[in-house]
Amino acid sequence: MQESIVEAAGKIWNYLNENGEVTTKKLQKDLDLNDNFINMGLGWLSREDKVNYSKKGSYTKVSLR
């Protein structure tokens, strides 16, 4: 399971590196990952202090630090 989480985190990091700030919903849609792996991957990146979060209305946006 940990390998899958690390893989999801890598996909998320690469996506954010290429596309910049994005909503978590768009991230999930574009990467075709279920929300569990989006959340675990973002958690992994958060723990490593690699991402920023911002709230825009009812949406949460994420970007690289």
CHARMM-style PDB file with segment names, atoms N, HN, CA, C and O in Angstrom:
ATOM      1  N   MET     1       0.825  -1.189   0.000  1.00  0.00      PROA
ATOM      2  CA  MET     1       0.000   0.000   0.000  1.00  0.00      PROA
ATOM      3  C   MET     1       0.875   1.260   0.000  1.00  0.00      PROA
ATOM      4  O   MET     1       0.566   2.228  -0.696  1.00  0.00      PROA
ATOM      5  N   GLN     2       1.957   1.250   0.774  1.00  0.00      PROA
ATOM      6  HN  GLN     2       2.207   0.464   1.339  1.00  0.00      PROA
ATOM      7  CA  GLN     2       2.811   2.430   0.852  1.00  0.00      PROA
ATOM      8  C   GLN     2       3.382   2.774  -0.522  1.00  0.00      PROA
ATOM      9  O   GLN     2       3.513   3.949  -0.865  1.00  0.00      PROA
ATOM     10  N   GLU     3       3.719   1.766  -1.298  1.00  0.00      PROA
ATOM     11  HN  GLU     3       3.613   0.811  -1.020  1.00  0.00      PROA
ATOM     12  CA  GLU     3       4.255   2.005  -2.638  1.00  0.00      PROA
ATOM     13  C   GLU     3       3.225   2.735  -3.511  1.00  0.00      PROA
ATOM     14  O   GLU     3       3.586   3.614  -4.294  1.00  0.00      PROA
ATOM     15  N   SER     4       1.963   2.375  -3.378  1.00  0.00      PROA
ATOM     16  HN  SER     4       1.670   1.661  -2.742  1.00  0.00      PROA
ATOM     17  CA  SER     4       0.892   3.029  -4.139  1.00  0.00      PROA
ATOM     18  C   SER     4       0.714   4.484  -3.707  1.00  0.00      PROA
ATOM     19  O   SER     4       0.439   5.352  -4.536  1.00  0.00      PROA
ATOM     20  N   ILE     5       0.872   4.744  -2.420  1.00  0.00      PROA
ATOM     21  HN  ILE     5       1.095   4.039  -1.748  1.00  0.00      PROA
ATOM     22  CA  ILE     5       0.758   6.114  -1.915  1.00  0.00      PROA
ATOM     23  C   ILE     5       1.913   6.966  -2.439  1.00  0.00      PROA
ATOM     24  O   ILE     5       1.709   8.104  -2.860  1.00  0.00      PROA
ATOM     25  N   VAL     6       3.102   6.420  -2.412  1.00  0.00      PROA
ATOM     26  HN  VAL     6       3.267   5.495  -2.070  1.00  0.00      PROA
ATOM     27  CA  VAL     6       4.277   7.143  -2.921  1.00  0.00      PROA
ATOM     28  C   VAL     6       4.115   7.404  -4.416  1.00  0.00      PROA
ATOM     29  O   VAL     6       4.464   8.481  -4.900  1.00  0.00      PROA
ATOM     30  N   GLU     7       3.593   6.433  -5.141  1.00  0.00      PROA
ATOM     31  HN  GLU     7       3.310   5.558  -4.748  1.00  0.00      PROA
ATOM     32  CA  GLU     7       3.355   6.604  -6.575  1.00  0.00      PROA
ATOM     33  C   GLU     7       2.339   7.722  -6.818  1.00  0.00      PROA
ATOM     34  O   GLU     7       2.533   8.551  -7.707  1.00  0.00      PROA
ATOM     35  N   ALA     8       1.271   7.749  -6.044  1.00  0.00      PROA
ATOM     36  HN  ALA     8       1.113   7.075  -5.322  1.00  0.00      PROA
ATOM     37  CA  ALA     8       0.262   8.804  -6.166  1.00  0.00      PROA
ATOM     38  C   ALA     8       0.881  10.165  -5.859  1.00  0.00      PROA
ATOM     39  O   ALA     8       0.618  11.140  -6.564  1.00  0.00      PROA
ATOM     40  N   ALA     9       1.698  10.236  -4.813  1.00  0.00      PROA
ATOM     41  HN  ALA     9       1.911   9.445  -4.240  1.00  0.00      PROA
ATOM     42  CA  ALA     9       2.361  11.492  -4.455  1.00  0.00      PROA
ATOM     43  C   ALA     9       3.257  11.974  -5.594  1.00  0.00      PROA
ATOM     44  O   ALA     9       3.304  13.170  -5.880  1.00  0.00      PROA
ATOM     45  N   GLY    10       3.956  11.066  -6.236  1.00  0.00      PROA
ATOM     46  HN  GLY    10       3.918  10.094  -6.004  1.00  0.00      PROA
ATOM     47  CA  GLY    10       4.804  11.420  -7.376  1.00  0.00      PROA
ATOM     48  C   GLY    10       3.993  11.951  -8.542  1.00  0.00      PROA
ATOM     49  O   GLY    10       4.386  12.930  -9.177  1.00  0.00      PROA
ATOM     50  N   LYS    11       2.868  11.320  -8.830  1.00  0.00      PROA
ATOM     51  HN  LYS    11       2.549  10.525  -8.315  1.00  0.00      PROA
ATOM     52  CA  LYS    11       1.990  11.795  -9.904  1.00  0.00      PROA
ATOM     53  C   LYS    11       1.457  13.179  -9.590  1.00  0.00      PROA
ATOM     54  O   LYS    11       1.398  14.042 -10.466  1.00  0.00      PROA
ATOM     55  N   ILE    12       1.070  13.391  -8.343  1.00  0.00      PROA
ATOM     56  HN  ILE    12       1.118  12.690  -7.632  1.00  0.00      PROA
ATOM     57  CA  ILE    12       0.549  14.695  -7.924  1.00  0.00      PROA
ATOM     58  C   ILE    12       1.642  15.755  -8.051  1.00  0.00      PROA
ATOM     59  O   ILE    12       1.396  16.833  -8.591  1.00  0.00      PROA
ATOM     60  N   TRP    13       2.838  15.461  -7.561  1.00  0.00      PROA
ATOM     61  HN  TRP    13       3.038  14.585  -7.123  1.00  0.00      PROA
ATOM     62  CA  TRP    13       3.938  16.428  -7.618  1.00  0.00      PROA
ATOM     63  C   TRP    13       4.247  16.799  -9.067  1.00  0.00      PROA
ATOM     64  O   TRP    13       4.396  17.977  -9.390  1.00  0.00      PROA
ATOM     65  N   ASN    14       4.344  15.797  -9.935  1.00  0.00      PROA
ATOM     66  HN  ASN    14       4.223  14.840  -9.672  1.00  0.00      PROA
ATOM     67  CA  ASN    14       4.627  16.062 -11.348  1.00  0.00      PROA
ATOM     68  C   ASN    14       3.529  16.901 -11.992  1.00  0.00      PROA
ATOM     69  O   ASN    14       3.814  17.817 -12.764  1.00  0.00      PROA
ATOM     70  N   TYR    15       2.283  16.593 -11.677  1.00  0.00      PROA
ATOM     71  HN  TYR    15       2.051  15.849 -11.050  1.00  0.00      PROA
ATOM     72  CA  TYR    15       1.162  17.345 -12.226  1.00  0.00      PROA
ATOM     73  C   TYR    15       1.227  18.805 -11.778  1.00  0.00      PROA
ATOM     74  O   TYR    15       1.083  19.713 -12.597  1.00  0.00      PROA
ATOM     75  N   LEU    16       1.440  19.030 -10.497  1.00  0.00      PROA
ATOM     76  HN  LEU    16       1.557  18.293  -9.831  1.00  0.00      PROA
ATOM     77  CA  LEU    16       1.508  20.392  -9.972  1.00  0.00      PROA
ATOM     78  C   LEU    16       2.715  21.141 -10.529  1.00  0.00      PROA
ATOM     79  O   LEU    16       2.635  22.345 -10.774  1.00  0.00      PROA
ATOM     80  N   ASN    17       3.805  20.459 -10.726  1.00  0.00      PROA
ATOM     81  HN  ASN    17       3.870  19.481 -10.527  1.00  0.00      PROA
ATOM     82  CA  ASN    17       5.004  21.064 -11.289  1.00  0.00      PROA
ATOM     83  C   ASN    17       4.742  21.558 -12.712  1.00  0.00      PROA
ATOM     84  O   ASN    17       5.253  22.606 -13.108  1.00  0.00      PROA
ATOM     85  N   GLU    18       3.957  20.816 -13.473  1.00  0.00      PROA
ATOM     86  HN  GLU    18       3.542  19.965 -13.151  1.00  0.00      PROA
ATOM     87  CA  GLU    18       3.661  21.184 -14.848  1.00  0.00      PROA
ATOM     88  C   GLU    18       2.500  22.170 -14.968  1.00  0.00      PROA
ATOM     89  O   GLU    18       2.478  22.973 -15.901  1.00  0.00      PROA
ATOM     90  N   ASN    19       1.531  22.127 -14.043  1.00  0.00      PROA
ATOM     91  HN  ASN    19       1.549  21.474 -13.285  1.00  0.00      PROA
ATOM     92  CA  ASN    19       0.292  22.878 -14.199  1.00  0.00      PROA
ATOM     93  C   ASN    19       0.065  23.984 -13.177  1.00  0.00      PROA
ATOM     94  O   ASN    19      -0.836  24.801 -13.362  1.00  0.00      PROA
ATOM     95  N   GLY    20       0.840  24.035 -12.123  1.00  0.00      PROA
ATOM     96  HN  GLY    20       1.572  23.371 -11.973  1.00  0.00      PROA
ATOM     97  CA  GLY    20       0.656  25.061 -11.108  1.00  0.00      PROA
ATOM     98  C   GLY    20      -0.540  24.785 -10.214  1.00  0.00      PROA
ATOM     99  O   GLY    20      -1.001  23.648 -10.112  1.00  0.00      PROA
ATOM    100  N   GLU    21      -1.040  25.828  -9.569  1.00  0.00      PROA
ATOM    101  HN  GLU    21      -0.665  26.752  -9.652  1.00  0.00      PROA
ATOM    102  CA  GLU    21      -2.128  25.703  -8.600  1.00  0.00      PROA
ATOM    103  C   GLU    21      -3.392  25.154  -9.258  1.00  0.00      PROA
ATOM    104  O   GLU    21      -3.751  25.546 -10.368  1.00  0.00      PROA
ATOM    105  N   VAL    22      -4.051  24.247  -8.559  1.00  0.00      PROA
ATOM    106  HN  VAL    22      -3.759  23.928  -7.658  1.00  0.00      PROA
ATOM    107  CA  VAL    22      -5.247  23.587  -9.075  1.00  0.00      PROA
ATOM    108  C   VAL    22      -6.134  23.169  -7.909  1.00  0.00      PROA
ATOM    109  O   VAL    22      -5.655  22.975  -6.792  1.00  0.00      PROA
ATOM    110  N   THR    23      -7.428  23.033  -8.176  1.00  0.00      PROA
ATOM    111  HN  THR    23      -7.817  23.190  -9.083  1.00  0.00      PROA
ATOM    112  CA  THR    23      -8.315  22.528  -7.128  1.00  0.00      PROA
ATOM    113  C   THR    23      -8.076  21.033  -6.941  1.00  0.00      PROA
ATOM    114  O   THR    23      -7.604  20.343  -7.845  1.00  0.00      PROA
ATOM    115  N   THR    24      -8.408  20.557  -5.760  1.00  0.00      PROA
ATOM    116  HN  THR    24      -8.791  21.118  -5.025  1.00  0.00      PROA
ATOM    117  CA  THR    24      -8.250  19.121  -5.503  1.00  0.00      PROA
ATOM    118  C   THR    24      -9.189  18.304  -6.387  1.00  0.00      PROA
ATOM    119  O   THR    24      -8.853  17.185  -6.773  1.00  0.00      PROA
ATOM    120  N   LYS    25     -10.349  18.845  -6.708  1.00  0.00      PROA
ATOM    121  HN  LYS    25     -10.622  19.754  -6.395  1.00  0.00      PROA
ATOM    122  CA  LYS    25     -11.293  18.141  -7.603  1.00  0.00      PROA
ATOM    123  C   LYS    25     -10.710  17.996  -9.005  1.00  0.00      PROA
ATOM    124  O   LYS    25     -10.812  16.926  -9.605  1.00  0.00      PROA
ATOM    125  N   LYS    26     -10.102  19.052  -9.536  1.00  0.00      PROA
ATOM    126  HN  LYS    26     -10.019  19.921  -9.049  1.00  0.00      PROA
ATOM    127  CA  LYS    26      -9.487  18.979 -10.862  1.00  0.00      PROA
ATOM    128  C   LYS    26      -8.313  18.015 -10.844  1.00  0.00      PROA
ATOM    129  O   LYS    26      -8.118  17.246 -11.785  1.00  0.00      PROA
ATOM    130  N   LEU    27      -7.546  18.058  -9.794  1.00  0.00      PROA
ATOM    131  HN  LEU    27      -7.704  18.684  -9.029  1.00  0.00      PROA
ATOM    132  CA  LEU    27      -6.416  17.147  -9.634  1.00  0.00      PROA
ATOM    133  C   LEU    27      -6.896  15.698  -9.708  1.00  0.00      PROA
ATOM    134  O   LEU    27      -6.311  14.879 -10.417  1.00  0.00      PROA
ATOM    135  N   GLN    28      -7.950  15.394  -8.982  1.00  0.00      PROA
ATOM    136  HN  GLN    28      -8.425  16.060  -8.406  1.00  0.00      PROA
ATOM    137  CA  GLN    28      -8.504  14.044  -8.977  1.00  0.00      PROA
ATOM    138  C   GLN    28      -8.994  13.655 -10.369  1.00  0.00      PROA
ATOM    139  O   GLN    28      -8.733  12.545 -10.834  1.00  0.00      PROA
ATOM    140  N   LYS    29      -9.694  14.553 -11.025  1.00  0.00      PROA
ATOM    141  HN  LYS    29      -9.906  15.455 -10.647  1.00  0.00      PROA
ATOM    142  CA  LYS    29     -10.240  14.268 -12.355  1.00  0.00      PROA
ATOM    143  C   LYS    29      -9.121  14.055 -13.377  1.00  0.00      PROA
ATOM    144  O   LYS    29      -9.141  13.080 -14.128  1.00  0.00      PROA
ATOM    145  N   ASP    30      -8.149  14.966 -13.405  1.00  0.00      PROA
ATOM    146  HN  ASP    30      -8.133  15.759 -12.795  1.00  0.00      PROA
ATOM    147  CA  ASP    30      -7.089  14.901 -14.405  1.00  0.00      PROA
ATOM    148  C   ASP    30      -6.148  13.717 -14.206  1.00  0.00      PROA
ATOM    149  O   ASP    30      -5.641  13.158 -15.179  1.00  0.00      PROA
ATOM    150  N   LEU    31      -5.912  13.333 -12.959  1.00  0.00      PROA
ATOM    151  HN  LEU    31      -6.324  13.787 -12.168  1.00  0.00      PROA
ATOM    152  CA  LEU    31      -5.007  12.215 -12.685  1.00  0.00      PROA
ATOM    153  C   LEU    31      -5.719  10.870 -12.646  1.00  0.00      PROA
ATOM    154  O   LEU    31      -5.074   9.822 -12.627  1.00  0.00      PROA
ATOM    155  N   ASP    32      -7.048  10.898 -12.633  1.00  0.00      PROA
ATOM    156  HN  ASP    32      -7.573  11.750 -12.649  1.00  0.00      PROA
ATOM    157  CA  ASP    32      -7.852   9.676 -12.595  1.00  0.00      PROA
ATOM    158  C   ASP    32      -7.442   8.773 -11.423  1.00  0.00      PROA
ATOM    159  O   ASP    32      -7.297   7.560 -11.571  1.00  0.00      PROA
ATOM    160  N   LEU    33      -7.261   9.402 -10.261  1.00  0.00      PROA
ATOM    161  HN  LEU    33      -7.379  10.388 -10.141  1.00  0.00      PROA
ATOM    162  CA  LEU    33      -6.994   8.678  -9.020  1.00  0.00      PROA
ATOM    163  C   LEU    33      -8.223   8.803  -8.133  1.00  0.00      PROA
ATOM    164  O   LEU    33      -8.891   9.836  -8.144  1.00  0.00      PROA
ATOM    165  N   ASN    34      -8.526   7.765  -7.368  1.00  0.00      PROA
ATOM    166  HN  ASN    34      -7.983   6.925  -7.360  1.00  0.00      PROA
ATOM    167  CA  ASN    34      -9.668   7.912  -6.457  1.00  0.00      PROA
ATOM    168  C   ASN    34      -9.287   8.867  -5.329  1.00  0.00      PROA
ATOM    169  O   ASN    34      -8.107   9.086  -5.056  1.00  0.00      PROA
ATOM    170  N   ASP    35     -10.305   9.432  -4.678  1.00  0.00      PROA
ATOM    171  HN  ASP    35     -11.264   9.253  -4.900  1.00  0.00      PROA
ATOM    172  CA  ASP    35     -10.026  10.466  -3.687  1.00  0.00      PROA
ATOM    173  C   ASP    35      -9.216   9.965  -2.505  1.00  0.00      PROA
ATOM    174  O   ASP    35      -8.542  10.761  -1.852  1.00  0.00      PROA
ATOM    175  N   ASN    36      -9.259   8.674  -2.207  1.00  0.00      PROA
ATOM    176  HN  ASN    36      -9.807   8.027  -2.737  1.00  0.00      PROA
ATOM    177  CA  ASN    36      -8.413   8.151  -1.128  1.00  0.00      PROA
ATOM    178  C   ASN    36      -6.940   8.331  -1.470  1.00  0.00      PROA
ATOM    179  O   ASN    36      -6.156   8.762  -0.624  1.00  0.00      PROA
ATOM    180  N   PHE    37      -6.556   8.007  -2.701  1.00  0.00      PROA
ATOM    181  HN  PHE    37      -7.192   7.657  -3.388  1.00  0.00      PROA
ATOM    182  CA  PHE    37      -5.154   8.141  -3.086  1.00  0.00      PROA
ATOM    183  C   PHE    37      -4.753   9.589  -3.301  1.00  0.00      PROA
ATOM    184  O   PHE    37      -3.598   9.948  -3.070  1.00  0.00      PROA
ATOM    185  N   ILE    38      -5.687  10.433  -3.739  1.00  0.00      PROA
ATOM    186  HN  ILE    38      -6.625  10.142  -3.926  1.00  0.00      PROA
ATOM    187  CA  ILE    38      -5.392  11.871  -3.811  1.00  0.00      PROA
ATOM    188  C   ILE    38      -5.087  12.378  -2.405  1.00  0.00      PROA
ATOM    189  O   ILE    38      -4.089  13.067  -2.192  1.00  0.00      PROA
ATOM    190  N   ASN    39      -5.942  12.040  -1.451  1.00  0.00      PROA
ATOM    191  HN  ASN    39      -6.753  11.481  -1.623  1.00  0.00      PROA
ATOM    192  CA  ASN    39      -5.758  12.507  -0.067  1.00  0.00      PROA
ATOM    193  C   ASN    39      -4.488  11.943   0.559  1.00  0.00      PROA
ATOM    194  O   ASN    39      -3.751  12.674   1.221  1.00  0.00      PROA
ATOM    195  N   MET    40      -4.225  10.662   0.361  1.00  0.00      PROA
ATOM    196  HN  MET    40      -4.824  10.068  -0.177  1.00  0.00      PROA
ATOM    197  CA  MET    40      -3.009  10.074   0.946  1.00  0.00      PROA
ATOM    198  C   MET    40      -1.757  10.641   0.280  1.00  0.00      PROA
ATOM    199  O   MET    40      -0.760  10.894   0.956  1.00  0.00      PROA
ATOM    200  N   GLY    41      -1.799  10.843  -1.039  1.00  0.00      PROA
ATOM    201  HN  GLY    41      -2.609  10.637  -1.588  1.00  0.00      PROA
ATOM    202  CA  GLY    41      -0.661  11.429  -1.747  1.00  0.00      PROA
ATOM    203  C   GLY    41      -0.409  12.860  -1.303  1.00  0.00      PROA
ATOM    204  O   GLY    41       0.738  13.255  -1.090  1.00  0.00      PROA
ATOM    205  N   LEU    42      -1.481  13.641  -1.162  1.00  0.00      PROA
ATOM    206  HN  LEU    42      -2.412  13.321  -1.334  1.00  0.00      PROA
ATOM    207  CA  LEU    42      -1.324  15.013  -0.672  1.00  0.00      PROA
ATOM    208  C   LEU    42      -0.823  15.031   0.770  1.00  0.00      PROA
ATOM    209  O   LEU    42      -0.029  15.894   1.144  1.00  0.00      PROA
ATOM    210  N   GLY    43      -1.284  14.086   1.570  1.00  0.00      PROA
ATOM    211  HN  GLY    43      -1.929  13.385   1.266  1.00  0.00      PROA
ATOM    212  CA  GLY    43      -0.793  13.975   2.941  1.00  0.00      PROA
ATOM    213  C   GLY    43       0.694  13.690   2.976  1.00  0.00      PROA
ATOM    214  O   GLY    43       1.428  14.259   3.784  1.00  0.00      PROA
ATOM    215  N   TRP    44       1.130  12.815   2.103  1.00  0.00      PROA
ATOM    216  HN  TRP    44       0.534  12.352   1.447  1.00  0.00      PROA
ATOM    217  CA  TRP    44       2.557  12.469   2.002  1.00  0.00      PROA
ATOM    218  C   TRP    44       3.361  13.717   1.638  1.00  0.00      PROA
ATOM    219  O   TRP    44       4.386  14.008   2.255  1.00  0.00      PROA
ATOM    220  N   LEU    45       2.884  14.450   0.627  1.00  0.00      PROA
ATOM    221  HN  LEU    45       2.051  14.213   0.126  1.00  0.00      PROA
ATOM    222  CA  LEU    45       3.585  15.666   0.200  1.00  0.00      PROA
ATOM    223  C   LEU    45       3.542  16.745   1.279  1.00  0.00      PROA
ATOM    224  O   LEU    45       4.498  17.504   1.439  1.00  0.00      PROA
ATOM    225  N   SER    46       2.446  16.815   2.014  1.00  0.00      PROA
ATOM    226  HN  SER    46       1.669  16.198   1.885  1.00  0.00      PROA
ATOM    227  CA  SER    46       2.337  17.780   3.122  1.00  0.00      PROA
ATOM    228  C   SER    46       3.347  17.471   4.206  1.00  0.00      PROA
ATOM    229  O   SER    46       4.011  18.367   4.727  1.00  0.00      PROA
ATOM    230  N   ARG    47       3.457  16.213   4.538  1.00  0.00      PROA
ATOM    231  HN  ARG    47       2.917  15.485   4.115  1.00  0.00      PROA
ATOM    232  CA  ARG    47       4.411  15.812   5.567  1.00  0.00      PROA
ATOM    233  C   ARG    47       5.842  16.187   5.181  1.00  0.00      PROA
ATOM    234  O   ARG    47       6.656  16.534   6.036  1.00  0.00      PROA
ATOM    235  N   GLU    48       6.136  16.111   3.876  1.00  0.00      PROA
ATOM    236  HN  GLU    48       5.474  15.829   3.181  1.00  0.00      PROA
ATOM    237  CA  GLU    48       7.457  16.497   3.383  1.00  0.00      PROA
ATOM    238  C   GLU    48       7.562  17.997   3.108  1.00  0.00      PROA
ATOM    239  O   GLU    48       8.579  18.466   2.598  1.00  0.00      PROA
ATOM    240  N   ASP    49       6.509  18.751   3.447  1.00  0.00      PROA
ATOM    241  HN  ASP    49       5.682  18.370   3.861  1.00  0.00      PROA
ATOM    242  CA  ASP    49       6.467  20.206   3.279  1.00  0.00      PROA
ATOM    243  C   ASP    49       6.680  20.618   1.817  1.00  0.00      PROA
ATOM    244  O   ASP    49       7.419  21.558   1.526  1.00  0.00      PROA
ATOM    245  N   LYS    50       6.016  19.895   0.903  1.00  0.00      PROA
ATOM    246  HN  LYS    50       5.415  19.131   1.140  1.00  0.00      PROA
ATOM    247  CA  LYS    50       6.173  20.140  -0.532  1.00  0.00      PROA
ATOM    248  C   LYS    50       5.014  20.912  -1.151  1.00  0.00      PROA
ATOM    249  O   LYS    50       5.139  21.395  -2.276  1.00  0.00      PROA
ATOM    250  N   VAL    51       3.883  21.043  -0.446  1.00  0.00      PROA
ATOM    251  HN  VAL    51       3.781  20.651   0.469  1.00  0.00      PROA
ATOM    252  CA  VAL    51       2.705  21.674  -1.032  1.00  0.00      PROA
ATOM    253  C   VAL    51       2.134  22.774  -0.132  1.00  0.00      PROA
ATOM    254  O   VAL    51       2.317  22.773   1.085  1.00  0.00      PROA
ATOM    255  N   ASN    52       1.443  23.703  -0.777  1.00  0.00      PROA
ATOM    256  HN  ASN    52       1.295  23.703  -1.766  1.00  0.00      PROA
ATOM    257  CA  ASN    52       0.686  24.757  -0.107  1.00  0.00      PROA
ATOM    258  C   ASN    52      -0.789  24.527  -0.385  1.00  0.00      PROA
ATOM    259  O   ASN    52      -1.156  23.990  -1.430  1.00  0.00      PROA
ATOM    260  N   TYR    53      -1.627  24.933   0.548  1.00  0.00      PROA
ATOM    261  HN  TYR    53      -1.328  25.370   1.397  1.00  0.00      PROA
ATOM    262  CA  TYR    53      -3.071  24.857   0.376  1.00  0.00      PROA
ATOM    263  C   TYR    53      -3.648  26.249   0.534  1.00  0.00      PROA
ATOM    264  O   TYR    53      -3.157  27.055   1.325  1.00  0.00      PROA
ATOM    265  N   SER    54      -4.698  26.522  -0.231  1.00  0.00      PROA
ATOM    266  HN  SER    54      -5.096  25.867  -0.873  1.00  0.00      PROA
ATOM    267  CA  SER    54      -5.444  27.772  -0.068  1.00  0.00      PROA
ATOM    268  C   SER    54      -6.917  27.475  -0.278  1.00  0.00      PROA
ATOM    269  O   SER    54      -7.285  26.545  -0.996  1.00  0.00      PROA
ATOM    270  N   LYS    55      -7.741  28.271   0.352  1.00  0.00      PROA
ATOM    271  HN  LYS    55      -7.442  29.026   0.935  1.00  0.00      PROA
ATOM    272  CA  LYS    55      -9.187  28.091   0.260  1.00  0.00      PROA
ATOM    273  C   LYS    55      -9.739  29.206  -0.611  1.00  0.00      PROA
ATOM    274  O   LYS    55      -9.526  30.385  -0.327  1.00  0.00      PROA
ATOM    275  N   LYS    56     -10.443  28.838  -1.665  1.00  0.00      PROA
ATOM    276  HN  LYS    56     -10.616  27.880  -1.896  1.00  0.00      PROA
ATOM    277  CA  LYS    56     -11.091  29.793  -2.566  1.00  0.00      PROA
ATOM    278  C   LYS    56     -12.579  29.465  -2.587  1.00  0.00      PROA
ATOM    279  O   LYS    56     -13.013  28.569  -3.311  1.00  0.00      PROA
ATOM    280  N   GLY    57     -13.349  30.185  -1.799  1.00  0.00      PROA
ATOM    281  HN  GLY    57     -12.997  30.913  -1.211  1.00  0.00      PROA
ATOM    282  CA  GLY    57     -14.785  29.877  -1.689  1.00  0.00      PROA
ATOM    283  C   GLY    57     -14.966  28.498  -1.081  1.00  0.00      PROA
ATOM    284  O   GLY    57     -14.493  28.219   0.021  1.00  0.00      PROA
ATOM    285  N   SER    58     -15.649  27.653  -1.807  1.00  0.00      PROA
ATOM    286  HN  SER    58     -16.033  27.879  -2.702  1.00  0.00      PROA
ATOM    287  CA  SER    58     -15.874  26.286  -1.299  1.00  0.00      PROA
ATOM    288  C   SER    58     -14.821  25.307  -1.808  1.00  0.00      PROA
ATOM    289  O   SER    58     -14.901  24.111  -1.528  1.00  0.00      PROA
ATOM    290  N   TYR    59     -13.825  25.808  -2.560  1.00  0.00      PROA
ATOM    291  HN  TYR    59     -13.759  26.780  -2.788  1.00  0.00      PROA
ATOM    292  CA  TYR    59     -12.811  24.940  -3.139  1.00  0.00      PROA
ATOM    293  C   TYR    59     -11.493  25.039  -2.384  1.00  0.00      PROA
ATOM    294  O   TYR    59     -11.125  26.100  -1.879  1.00  0.00      PROA
ATOM    295  N   THR    60     -10.803  23.932  -2.319  1.00  0.00      PROA
ATOM    296  HN  THR    60     -11.102  23.070  -2.729  1.00  0.00      PROA
ATOM    297  CA  THR    60      -9.446  23.902  -1.792  1.00  0.00      PROA
ATOM    298  C   THR    60      -8.496  23.796  -2.968  1.00  0.00      PROA
ATOM    299  O   THR    60      -8.626  22.903  -3.805  1.00  0.00      PROA
ATOM    300  N   LYS    61      -7.529  24.721  -3.030  1.00  0.00      PROA
ATOM    301  HN  LYS    61      -7.423  25.447  -2.350  1.00  0.00      PROA
ATOM    302  CA  LYS    61      -6.524  24.688  -4.087  1.00  0.00      PROA
ATOM    303  C   LYS    61      -5.199  24.257  -3.490  1.00  0.00      PROA
ATOM    304  O   LYS    61      -4.906  24.519  -2.324  1.00  0.00      PROA
ATOM    305  N   VAL    62      -4.407  23.593  -4.313  1.00  0.00      PROA
ATOM    306  HN  VAL    62      -4.645  23.380  -5.261  1.00  0.00      PROA
ATOM    307  CA  VAL    62      -3.118  23.086  -3.875  1.00  0.00      PROA
ATOM    308  C   VAL    62      -2.065  23.487  -4.912  1.00  0.00      PROA
ATOM    309  O   VAL    62      -2.339  23.525  -6.111  1.00  0.00      PROA
ATOM    310  N   SER    63      -0.864  23.784  -4.431  1.00  0.00      PROA
ATOM    311  HN  SER    63      -0.641  23.754  -3.457  1.00  0.00      PROA
ATOM    312  CA  SER    63       0.258  24.128  -5.303  1.00  0.00      PROA
ATOM    313  C   SER    63       1.546  23.672  -4.643  1.00  0.00      PROA
ATOM    314  O   SER    63       1.569  23.352  -3.454  1.00  0.00      PROA
ATOM    315  N   LEU    64       2.610  23.644  -5.419  1.00  0.00      PROA
ATOM    316  HN  LEU    64       2.591  23.904  -6.384  1.00  0.00      PROA
ATOM    317  CA  LEU    64       3.924  23.305  -4.860  1.00  0.00      PROA
ATOM    318  C   LEU    64       4.484  24.487  -4.102  1.00  0.00      PROA
ATOM    319  O   LEU    64       4.181  25.638  -4.415  1.00  0.00      PROA
ATOM    320  N   ARG    65       5.305  24.197  -3.100  1.00  0.00      PROA
ATOM    321  HN  ARG    65       5.551  23.262  -2.846  1.00  0.00      PROA
ATOM    322  CA  ARG    65       6.011  25.244  -2.350  1.00  0.00      PROA
ATOM    323  C   ARG    65       7.138  25.777  -3.163  1.00  0.00      PROA
ATOM    324  OT1 ARG    65       7.858  26.667  -2.712  1.00  0.00      PROA
TER     325      ARG     65
END
